[in-house]
């Protein structure tokens, strides 16, 4: 038996079908990673941005493309290199000889899904070009503000192994991501399935179809924002945030923006579970991807420390 | 690091405050039986222990205690002050202010111990218990409080060990698993509280070094509020420091009563000490009623022209350095509570008259003759020494007493038996004393011992078991004994002798033989003050021994003395005062002896010429030597075993009940909680679900499968119950309900109220405590990581 009331149930039937469609498409693109896909969808619904940190060839770009196709938006990709300039991302003004005026040529940031591949290979100056876009969904070029699409979603990837010639993302940049996820190697059966599916296909990856039409994602995101968070759960969230700030091994405590993002992701997580309210379990379920991107933790210790924090703060009952 | 508060630390803290509560109740109960006080304390402790079961334990001990806790403690602190007027009104009994305050503190301490899950409460509970136990120890020197103090010390040691090991465990724990939340902002502020404590304790240590512990303790006593009383305005008020009867030694004498002052207040009464005052002028004509007095110098006497009040009751003595209240008030009159008061260990036999010859015709004892001479030597400092004591193995260390005369009608100087030294202030010559009978001291040349005289005595104690056979002489052969000490009327001689030999059995001559007869009298004869022999009976003693087997104390004494004479022991009987330990007054730390405490007892003459007190009367005992600690513990243990044996049925029943209760305590608590939920499930469906889930959670905790700090009820229930029971619609349902109740919106739920109650009932009924316990050993405990 569902705990949802009838009218809510009816409303959710259609959106449940949409979400299921997205799940299917993403799982088809990224085999055997249902849990990663679920969190990616939560990030998308929470209007957050995603940082994928993993080794090359594990399907990060594939996943980003699949998201772009699934949500029916434009997809842009930027391969970040040391010589990449901010204008290469945001766009720049050129002088039109005919009109004798400067015209703005938009960059790849003017898309619905932007894949910034190997973001830590570009210089901090170029990385910072994304700050305004990610936080405020707008860019300012030559003192002129250019608004991005409402469903603007950044998927950045970075390679944790190669350190030569890389520029670690600054904390301000990291704080603008909602989550950091690692894709990880697939299971053996999934790899076999992957190989089998590639037989007879010239293109890589196989063709995708769009699940959402324009505006449907915004509708889903609006519904997510209305998922109930009771005061006791919010207090729990705040207590967790404050605990991060006094933990001796945490170099950078959770910011208020981080708290807001965590709440939104927890709302999305509850939404994905067909629940109209957030529970402490939702907060705990998304704690590691949300906190690991912004607490300045060593990658191998992040999970332990976040679990310690969760053990420390009592859940509201 | 946050120190982990283990259940052992919490329990040992609770034990500390429980012991302190017992100490306070025993110390506070003036005149109340110790057992009753312990019962009162036990009630509070049991209530606190029950409440503690329902108080949550925070996951973070350093977290700030909730507001309700402060309100609860405030209420507990105020409760005694609210109850006291009602108590005084309804029962006529009451506590003085300081006891109310300590009761209030005891309540707070118990409340803090209940909430010892919070570190702050735990620490405060420990400090409170320490204060309470020190207060109770300073308030009275009742043996029960000393026992409690000992237990508190032992428990405190255990507490220290447990907390130490808890701390070490944190040091050795793996860094990843250690709970490491710590506030660092404390270092930015000066530790004013710590500095204050440091200054306080340094001051205390300095005071102890400079003025000594006694005066320092008095100074600390000044911090305690008192009821300020003398009983004049508040019948429940007691004397406290800063008021009282103004009995002080020193130059500024205000004592009109029982205190050894350096200065004397001159009055016109027939006192023991008088000034040689030139103002009388020669020739000095004493009035005809004037008795012999000790001459004191002019400097020892203070002229006082007012009327001095009577003060024939001892009280606490104060240090000479103590400042009295302003205004120099006159001391209060206090009537005598008895003939004299004893300060020191009791029981004590104070001889008044000694009888040596039994007159068969008149059936009564005749008084002994006055002793020829017994040497009393003056020592320094007004002390007198009895020079005829020979060192013997069977005598143990001297015991000191102070006997304070209140209203004696004779010139008796009250002294215990086996006296070695004695002293009366300012009486520095031995010829002020005389012997009325052997061992009965009196003031020479006086008809009456004046009130207020304090007799300080040192007397030997004797352990009868150490007395060798040679310690008991035979009649006529013992040093100083006359043949009359073995006289038995002819009419009863054969019967007495036969009876004595029968009772003595095969025991050899000596203490074992005497003890065999004494035990017989103690165990088979009954003290009955109203029993009298028929007037026509030729020998009341035989009537007592063979017919009635009950009688007053003089018949016990006579029978025992005559039976010992039949076995050739020189004996006599004495009449005197018996200072009973039951009459001890903890407030004044004295034992009043009244006229009604007159008592008869027999004495046997030892070979070295001393009379040893015997006690064949049930309910009376002889003062024994101060035993070493081990022997006292052994005696107490033997007494306890004997007491338990005499109440074996009650004991087994009580023990069985307590043991069963202890074994099934968790089931009892659970049943109680379930009953409470059944009777009062709550008004709304949310309250009903929360109540049911709380019962379930308690069951999990009682069976060792507690919910973890990071687990929600829902997660815990699903992971524990569903995994161990398999698919269960009710469990699934109650998890949904609990989830909605805790975090869902206020909209009407998709369940009816009756459905909620039914589901909760079914889950609580099927998931009993027993089923929780029998759950698989790899029962998941909710580790989500």
HADDOCK unambig.tbl for C-alpha pairs under 7 A between the chains (distance, minus, plus):
assign (segid A and resid 3 and name CA) (segid B and resid 736 and name CA) 6.88 0.50 0.50
assign (segid A and resid 3 and name CA) (segid B and resid 750 and name CA) 6.71 0.50 0.50
assign (segid A and resid 5 and name CA) (segid B and resid 750 and name CA) 6.51 0.50 0.50
assign (segid A and resid 230 and name CA) (segid B and resid 743 and name CA) 5.91 0.50 0.50
assign (segid A and resid 243 and name CA) (segid B and resid 181 and name CA) 6.82 0.50 0.50
assign (segid A and resid 246 and name CA) (segid B and resid 181 and name CA) 6.10 0.50 0.50
assign (segid A and resid 246 and name CA) (segid B and resid 182 and name CA) 6.11 0.50 0.50
assign (segid A and resid 246 and name CA) (segid B and resid 183 and name CA) 6.11 0.50 0.50
assign (segid A and resid 247 and name CA) (segid B and resid 180 and name CA) 6.40 0.50 0.50
assign (segid A and resid 247 and name CA) (segid B and resid 181 and name CA) 5.13 0.50 0.50
assign (segid A and resid 247 and name CA) (segid B and resid 182 and name CA) 6.67 0.50 0.50
assign (segid A and resid 277 and name CA) (segid B and resid 743 and name CA) 6.73 0.50 0.50
assign (segid A and resid 277 and name CA) (segid B and resid 744 and name CA) 5.71 0.50 0.50
assign (segid A and resid 278 and name CA) (segid B and resid 743 and name CA) 6.92 0.50 0.50
assign (segid A and resid 279 and name CA) (segid B and resid 743 and name CA) 6.07 0.50 0.50
assign (segid A and resid 280 and name CA) (segid B and resid 712 and name CA) 6.91 0.50 0.50
assign (segid A and resid 281 and name CA) (segid B and resid 712 and name CA) 6.91 0.50 0.50
assign (segid A and resid 304 and name CA) (segid B and resid 176 and name CA) 6.68 0.50 0.50
assign (segid A and resid 307 and name CA) (segid B and resid 785 and name CA) 6.89 0.50 0.50
assign (segid A and resid 308 and name CA) (segid B and resid 179 and name CA) 6.84 0.50 0.50
assign (segid A and resid 310 and name CA) (segid B and resid 710 and name CA) 5.95 0.50 0.50
assign (segid A and resid 311 and name CA) (segid B and resid 709 and name CA) 6.03 0.50 0.50
assign (segid A and resid 311 and name CA) (segid B and resid 710 and name CA) 5.14 0.50 0.50
assign (segid A and resid 312 and name CA) (segid B and resid 59 and name CA) 6.93 0.50 0.50
assign (segid A and resid 312 and name CA) (segid B and resid 60 and name CA) 6.70 0.50 0.50
assign (segid A and resid 312 and name CA) (segid B and resid 179 and name CA) 6.88 0.50 0.50
assign (segid A and resid 313 and name CA) (segid B and resid 710 and name CA) 6.76 0.50 0.50
assign (segid A and resid 314 and name CA) (segid B and resid 59 and name CA) 6.03 0.50 0.50
assign (segid A and resid 314 and name CA) (segid B and resid 709 and name CA) 4.92 0.50 0.50
assign (segid A and resid 314 and name CA) (segid B and resid 710 and name CA) 5.51 0.50 0.50
assign (segid A and resid 315 and name CA) (segid B and resid 709 and name CA) 6.55 0.50 0.50
assign (segid A and resid 315 and name CA) (segid B and resid 710 and name CA) 5.53 0.50 0.50
assign (segid A and resid 315 and name CA) (segid B and resid 711 and name CA) 6.61 0.50 0.50
assign (segid A and resid 315 and name CA) (segid B and resid 712 and name CA) 6.23 0.50 0.50
assign (segid A and resid 317 and name CA) (segid B and resid 712 and name CA) 6.96 0.50 0.50
assign (segid A and resid 317 and name CA) (segid B and resid 742 and name CA) 6.12 0.50 0.50
